[in-house]
């Protein structure tokens, strides 16, 4: 083995990244993989290059517009250093806090700082800082880490401790760390629960996602330890309502949970049995021949699923190619969501939250479509839960069925995340047909892969077709990197920009370029670059710029004021201002007559709108406040606030719509709007939120 030069941990990580990827890696993607800034990345690359040159090794090269790669001759030399064996696995701060919390959560005795330092491989000072941050997080839930002469321990109510564990523990990250540190207790409990869960799935013919299985096994491994130490739920604390308790006791999942609790001596403890049952009912199901729960809840959630899809379609003015499949998948997800809400276990998922920023339109329409569901479960869904549901609609909106080469998608996450990743791949690489997704477990049992390539979010063995690892949610940089891998494997061909970059590199390497800009322009013309279409609109006004004293009106309800006349009255300021033509009002009324009261987006609120088209001249919004409610189509949908939205495209109204959604979601602010008698009151309310 050749002796490697003296490298820092970051420099080793850089080289390992280059060794893992033959393609040029964009600088922003390198920074993201190393979790450092782009400025720091450039600095690390510079220092690494100097060290490599000092040892007569060619450093990473920069390809204009593409990123950095390691020359083949350097790859061969550096590969002999076996860097992966020498890199110390570093635990990021959040993962260290998970590991530290787990010691308190599943500990049989007090925990000391020295023990935590040895366990994590970090100094006492680092552990003390981690404990300080963890204490701050715990304090928000009235939990404490207290110390005495024996060490430190976690103090608080058992249910609150478990809910905090649900929030902070991410099994996908933590479980491998615990196993690498030879945590025999978790390994033993994990295997027992996994075997029990396998029997449950087989009997009920409902199969959980890989992530859901890992979550149940991991969390209940720790809970089993706590139960064996006598740390059980106080009687009557779970679930919080008698109705939900009786509903859960009547279901077949309760019997399976009681069988498991019998092994721990807790079969008679209804709270503990319901807690484990709640984990089953609220977990993501990827495939089912039967559904969780039953009776009234099942029926109502199925009806709500149909209504949510219908409302989303009308709000977004879209249709879905395979609505039956969407309904089946979304129903299973909403059923699990119902039980998560009822057992106070709403998820906190960073990937789901990204939908609110990256796909604002999908998120907003989903949130508005979920109004009846939120009222059914008795509380608002958090951003993560809304984001997870948004993934189903986002996937459908970005689907583009294509041709030629095929890819098998392997994903460990829930069906919503997998569904969205599949749509992202189809949207960004439309020439590649996606099959799946399937789980890692299903992939392992395949003998031959029929598709041309396998795209996986988890590490899997290569069978007869190449395997490419992808992120669960693709960033711009990871999309570029994936495209290069597919090109190298002959799965897809180069795009215009990629061919342009490659051609310019060859020209620069073999000629002296006098006018680079003119060269780029000429080559682009030769390659027949098509101009991008520009969407009508161009800016996103605030809500306060749309709803003003000119567009906010008030009216008293008279005997002849039906919902059609009310919409026309609400839209009148937009007609007078030239934003819309009278035909737009007819389109709104026709939509409601055909599709029902879908514009009733909340208690007493209607958002009247139709699809952007010739009858909309400019972006606009108006509001009519009635002194009392009137019926929208029927007496089940009373409305008092009638908003008219005239959209010119799919984006420019979203900022205002987002503000409006926040106001309508706050009951106090909603009441202020309904009781207002002048435009100034509403204008002030809007500006306070901006």
N, C-alpha and C positions, 0 to 999 in steps of 0.2 A: 504494500500500500504506500502510495506517495504521501509525503507529509504536506498537509495543507498549510497555507499561510495563516497568520494570526488575524482572525476575523471576529468582529463583534456579533452578538446574537442577531441583530437586525440585518447585518450583511450576510450572515448565513441564511436567514429567511429569504432575503432577496435572491440569492443564488438558487435556493431550492425552488422558488417560484419560477425562475427562468428555466431550470432543469425540467420542471413539470409541464412547461409550455414551449413548444417549438416556435409558435407564432409570436409576432411582435405584440407586446402587451401595452395598451394605452397607459399613460402616466397616471391618470385618475383612477384606473383600475388597480394599478400597483399600490397606490396610496390607500385605496379602500381595503385591499387584501391585507396590508400591513397595519391597518388602522392608525395611520399617521397622515399629516397634511401633505399636500403636493410639494410644498416648499421643502419640508423635511425629506421627502422622497428624492428630490433632486440632489439634496445635500448628501444623502446616504449613497446615491448612485455615484456621485463625484468621488467620494472617499473610497468606495469599493473599486472604482476604475483605477485609481492611483495605485492601490495595493496590487491589483491584478497586473498592471503594466510593470510594476516593480519586480514581478516574478515572471516576466515575459509571457504573460497570458493576455490574449485579446479581451478587452472589457466589453460590456454590453453595448450594442450599437443602436443608434436611433434611426428609425425609418420615418421620414417626414410624413406627418398626418396619420401614422399608424401606432407608433410607440417604440418600445425597446425589446431587443431580443439578444440572446447569447449566441455568438458564432459557433458553428458546429465543432471546430477544433477545440474551442474553449470548453464546450460541453463535455467532450470526451475526457479532457484533463481533469475537470472539476468533479465529474461523476465518480472518479476513483477515490475522492476524499470521503465518500460516504457521509455526507453532511447530515442527513436525516438522523443518523445514529448519535451525532454529537450535539444536536440542538436540544437545549433544555426546554421542555414544554412549559410555556408561561401561562399562568392563570390570570386572566384579566380581572380587574377589580370586582366586577359584578359576579363573576364565577367564584372568586374567593369568598365573597359574602354568602353565596349559595352554600358553599362547602362548610363555612363556619356555622351558618344557621342550621344546617343538617345535623351537625354535631350536637347542638342543643336540642333539636327536634327529636332525634332518635337516641340520645345519650342515656345510658343506664345510671350515670353518676354525674357529678360536677365536672365541668370542663375548665382547664387552665390555659392561660395564654401560651405557656411553653408547649403544651400539647398541640395547640393550634398552629404554632410556628413550625413544629416538626412535621405536622400533617401537610401543611401547605408548601413548605420549603421556603418560607419568607421570614424576614426578621421580626422581632418582637414589636418594633416601632410600626412596621407595616400592618401587623395584626391589630395593634392598638388603634390605628387610624381606620382600619376596616370595621372594627367593633363600634367605633364612634359613629360611622355612617349607618351601620346596621341598627344601632340604637335609635337613631333619628327616624329611620323607616318604621321600626317597631312602635315608636311612640305615637305615630298617627293612628294606630289601632289599639292604643292603651296597653301595649305589651312592654315588658322590661327585661333586661338582662341584669341580674343582681348578683353580687358577690359576697362571700363570707370566707372564713378561714379554709374552707374546703375547695373553693374555686368559684366558678360562675355557673348560673343556671337561668333558664328562661321561665318567666313568670307571667301568668295571665290566664284567662278562661280557656278551656280546652277547645271550644268551637272557634274562638277568635284565633288561636294559635294555628289551627288547621286551615282556616281561611287565609291567613298570612302565608302559610306554606304553599297553598295553591297558587298564590300570587308570585312568590319569589322563586320557587323551584321550577327549573326547566330540565326535565329528565334527559332530554337529548344531549345536553351539555354536561350535566352533573353525574349521571350514571357511569359513564366511562371513567371519570375521575375517581369515583368511589371504588370501582372495580380495580383500577390501577393501584389503589392504596390498600388492596386486600381487605375490603370491608366484607367479612364473611357473613355477618348478620343480614345485611341487605341482600346479598347474593342468595342466601337460603330462603328468606321471605319472598324475594322476587320470583324465584323458580316455582314456589308453591302457588303463588297467586296467578302466575302465568298459566300453570296447568289447570287451575280452577277456571280461569277465564276462557281457556280453550274449550272446556266442556260446556260452559255457558253459551258460547257462540254457536257451538255445534248443535246444541239442543234447540236454541231459539232461532237458528238459521239467520242470525244477524251478525255481521262481521265488522268489527271496529277497524278504524284506520290504525296504522302502525304507531302514530303519535299518541292516539288515544289509549292503545294497549300499554305503551310505555308509561304514560301518565298514571293510569290506574295501578299498574304494578309497582311503580316507584313510590307513589304517594302512600299506597296501602302497606308497603313494606315498612315505612316509617311509622305509620299509624299502628300497625301490628306490634311494633316494639313498644309504643306508648301504652297500648292496651295491656300488654304483658306486665308493664310497670304500674298498672292500676290507674293510668291516666285516661279515663273514659269521659264521655259526654254526660253532662248532668241531665237527669230525667226532665223531659218536656222542652228541651232546648232545640231539638232538630226533628222534623222541620219546624218552622216558626208558626205555622197555622195548623189547626186540627183538621181542616178540610184537606189540605195537602197530605197530611199524615194518613188519613183514612184512604185517600186516593192511592197512595203508594202501597199501603198494606194489602190492598185488593189485587195487586198485580203479580204476575209470575216472577218478575225480577226480585220481589221481596223474598220469595222462597229460596232462590239461589243465594241471596245475600245472607239469609239466616243460616243456611248450611255452612257457609264460610265462617260466620261468626260463631257457630257451634264449636269449631276447632279452637277458638280463642276464649271459650267459656262465656260468650256474650249473646247467646241465642235468644235469651229472654229480654235483652235490652233493645227495645224498639228504636230508640234514638240511634244506636250504633248500626243496627240493621238497615234503617232508612238511610243513614249516611252512606253506607257502601252501595245500597241500591241507587241512591242519587247519582253516584259516580257512573253507574252503568247507564242510567236513563239520560244523563246529560252529556255523554260522550259521543263523538262523531262516528257515524256509521257509514261505511263505504259501500256496503252491499247488504241487502235484506230481502228475505222471502216472507218475513213477517215484520210487524212494526212494534216498537216499544210502547208500553202503556196500553191504552185501549179506551173503549167507551166514548163518553162525551168529549173528552180532551182530544182524542184522535180525530174524531169527526170535525170538531171545531177547527183544529189546526189545519186539517186538509182543506176546509172551506176557506180559511184565511189565506192559505197558500195560493189558491186560485185567484182570490181577490187581489192579493199583493202583486202577482204577475200581471193581472189585467190593469191594475192602477199604474204600475211601472211602464207598461207598454203605452198607455195613454199619455202619461207625463213626458216620456222620452220620445213619443211618436215613433215607435219602432215595432218590429215584429220579430218573432223567434223561429228559427228553422225547425228545431226539434223541441217544441213546447212541452210535449208529454214527458220527455226525459228531464227537462228542466223542472217540471212540477214534481216529479218523483224525487229527484235529488234535493230540491229545496224543501219539500215536505219533511224528509228525514232530518234535515238540518234544523228546521224550525221546531220540530218536536224535541230535539235535544236542547235547543235554545230555551224552550219553554221550561224544561226541568232545571236548566242552569239558573234561570231567573228565580224560579220558585224555591230553589235551595241556596240562593245567594252565592252562586258560583260563576257569575259572568266573567268571561275570559279577559285577559289583558295581553293582547297580541300585537307586537310592533309591526309585523308584516301587514296585518289587517288595517292598522291605523294609517299605513302609507296610502291606502286607497283614497282617504279623505283628501290628501294633497295631490297625488299623482292622477287620480281619476275623479275629480271633483264633481263632475256632472253625474256620473254613475252613483257616487256616494249620496248626493243630495236627493236624487230621485228615489233611491232606495229608502232613505230616511223618511221621506214624505209618504212613500207607499206603505210603510210599516206602522202607520198611525193606529189602525184597528188592532193590530197584533200587540202593540204596546199597551193599549187599553185592556186587552184580554189578559195579559200576564200581570197587569197591575202596576207597571212601572216603565220608565223609559229604558231603552237599551243603551249601553255605553258605546263609545266610538268603535271599539274592537268588534263587538257583536254586530254592529251595523256594517262594519268593513268586511267581515266574513260573509255576510249575506250579499253584500255588493259584489263579491267575487263571482257569484253565480250569474248575475246579470252582466257584469263586465266581460265575463267569458263569452257569453252569447253575442254581445255587441261587437266584439273584436274577432269573432270567428270568420275565417275565410277558407272554405274548402278548396284545396288545390290538387296538384297532380304530382306525377313523377315519384321521387324518392320518398321513402317512409321512415319514420322514427318511432321507436317504442319508448314511451315515457314511464319511468319508474320513480315514484314519489312516496315518501314516508308520511307526509302530512295528511291532514283531513281532506275530504273530497272537494271542499270549497277552494282551498289553496291549490290543490292539484288541478282543479278545473280552471282556475285563473291562470296558472302557469302555462297550461296547455294553450289557452287562448293567446297569451303573450307570445308564445313561440309561433303560433299560427299567424299572428299579426306581424311579427318582426321578420319571420322567415317563411313567407307564404308559399314558397315553392316546395316546402317539406311537409308532407302529410303526417299528422300525429296519430298514433294508435295508443290506446290506454286512457288514463294512467292505470298502472298496476302497482302493487306493493313490492317491497324487497322480498318478502316471503314468497309471493307468487312467482317472482322472477327466478328465485333460487330453484324452484321446482320445474322450470322450463328446461328442456334438453336442447332445443334448437330455436334460434331467434330468426323469424321470417323477415323482419324489417331490415332496412339497410344500416341502421345505426341505433344505439341505445343511448338515450339522454336520461341521466339519473341525478336526483338530488342527494343521494346517499352513496357511499362507497360500496360497489358490488364487483363481483368477479366478472372477467371478460369471457364470454362463451365463443360463439362463432362469428360475432359481429362486434365492431369497435364500440367502446363505452366512453361517453363524454360526460363529465360531471358538470352540473349546472346549479345555479342558486335557485331557491324556492321562489323568489321574486327577482326578476332580471333587472339589473341596472343597465344604463346605457353602455358602460364599459364592458360588462359581462356579455352583453349581446354581441358587441364587436368581436370579443374574444371567441365566443361560440361560433360566430360566422367563419372566422379564420380556421378554426378546428374542422368545421364541416367542409370547407374548401380543401384543406390539406388531405382530408380523407376521401375526397372525390364525391361527397354527398350533394353539395350544391356548387354552382358556379359563381365566379366573382361578380359583384355588382359594378356599376359604372364607376363609382367613387373608388372602389378597391382597384379596379383596372387602371384608373387614372393615376392613383398613387404609385402603383407598381411601375407603370410606364415612365412616369417622371423620375423615379429612382434610377431606372436603367439609363435614361437620357443624361441625367446629371453625372452618373458614374463614368460615362464614356465621352462626354462632350463638354465644351465650355459654353454655358448658357449666358447670353448677353442680356436678355430681357425675360426674366422668369414669369412675370405676370402675363405677358403676351403669349408665352409658351403654353401656360395653363389654359388660357382662353382658347387658343387654337386647338389644343388637344381635346378640350371639352366639346368643341364644335364637331370635330372629327368623330368623336364617340357618340354624337347625337344625344346630348343630354336634353331631357325634356323639362320644360319649366314646371315648377310646382304651382298647384292651384292655391289661390289665396281666398280664405273664407271671408264672407261678407261680415262686416262689423269692424273689429280692429282695436277696440278698447273695452274695458270692463268697468262701467260706472258704479259708484256706490249707490246703495238704496236711497240715501238722502238726495241724490241727484235725479232720481226717477220719481219718487213720491214727494211732491211739493204741494204748496197751497193751490197750484193750478190743476193738480191731478188727484187730489184728495177731496172727495165730496161726501155730503151727508143727506139722508132722506128719511122721511117718515113713511111708515108702511101704510098703504091704503088698500082698499078692498080689491082694486084691480092690479095691484103690483105682484105679479107672479115672478118666478125665477128667470124666465126669458126676458121680461121687461127690466128686471133688476140688473141683469148682465149688460143689456143695452145701455142702461143708465150709467152703470159703472164704467163702460167703455167710451162713453161720450167725450170725455176730455181728450182721449187719444184720437178720436175722429176729428175733433175740432183742431187739435194740434198738428194733424197731418201724419201722425205716426202710423195709423191704420186706415184702411178703407172700410166702409160699412159692411162689405162682404165678409170681413173677418169675424164680425159678430155672428153672422149667419153660420159660419163654419163652426164656431164654438157651440152654438145651440144644436147644430146637427150632430156634432160629436157626442154631446150629452144625451140626446134622444136615442142615438145608436148604441152607446156604451154604458149608459147609466150615470149615476152621480159620482163618477171617478174624481171630479174636480173638488169634491169635499175632502180636503187634505187634513183637517183637524176639527176639533169641536167648534162648530159655528163659523168655520172658515172655508171659503171656496176660492180656488185659484183657477180662474177661467182662462183658457188658452187653446190655441190650435197650432198646427204645424207651420213653421216658417214658410212663407210663400209669397206670391205676387200681391196679396192683399195686405202685407206688412211692408211699410215704407222705411221705418226706422225703429230701433229698439225703444220700447216704452213700457211703462207700468202705471196703472191707476188703481184707486181704492175707493169703494163706496161703503160707508158705514151706515147701517140701518138702525133705527131706534129700537127695533125688536126683530127676532128671527122670522124668516119665511121658509117654506119647504122647498128643498131642491129635489124635484121629481116626486118624492114621497115624504111622509111625515117622519121617516127614520133619519132624514138628513137635513135638519134645520141649519140655516146659514144666516149670519148677521154681518160678517165682513166679506165683501166680494172684491177680490183682486183680479185685475185683468192684466195678463202678461202678453206682450207682443214681442216675440223673439225673432231676430233676423238670422241667427245661426245657432250652433249648439254650445257656444262658449260664452259669448259676451255678456249674457245676463246672469252668469253663475255667481259672481261676487255679490250682487244684490240679492239673489235668491238665497245665498248662504246666510246673509244678514237676516233676511226675513224668516228663515227657518229657525234661527236662534231666538228671535222675538216670539214667534208663535209657540215655541217649545217652553216658554216661561209663562206659566199661568197668570202671574201677577201682571206682566206686561201685556198679555193678551186681554186681560180685563180692562186695563187702561185704554187700549185701542177700542174695545167694544163700547166703553162708556164715554169716550171722547165726544165732544160737541163742536170742536174746532180743529182745523188743520195744524195749528201751532202745537197743540198737545202731542199729536202724533209725530210731527217733525222733531220735536225735542226728544221724544222717546227714541227715535231712530238715531239721532246724533249722539246720544249718550252711549250707545253701543258701538259707535265708530271711533 
